[in-house]
């Protein structure tokens, strides 16, 4: 089941979406769905990262480089 929503875009954004649709052959709806999925995934990642930071800091992981050092 899907739900229909309506959004308003300013003219430059609507034109950029139209051009991307023409360039890629994807529908405007598919591009918007992908953008929403990516936004939500990024938000979830950032939320989880924020929750984990105290545990990581306690274990000595203060930067991305600390993590890369140990997993490389």
Secondary structure as the mmCIF struct_conf table of DSSP 4:
data_model
#
loop_
_struct_conf.conf_type_id
_struct_conf.id
_struct_conf.beg_label_comp_id
_struct_conf.beg_label_asym_id
_struct_conf.beg_label_seq_id
_struct_conf.end_label_comp_id
_struct_conf.end_label_asym_id
_struct_conf.end_label_seq_id
HELX_RH_AL_P HELX_RH_AL_P1 UNK A 11 UNK A 24
HELX_RH_AL_P HELX_RH_AL_P2 UNK A 28 UNK A 58
TURN_TY1_P TURN_TY1_P1 UNK A 59 UNK A 60
BEND BEND1 UNK A 63 UNK A 63
HELX_RH_AL_P HELX_RH_AL_P3 UNK A 64 UNK A 71
#
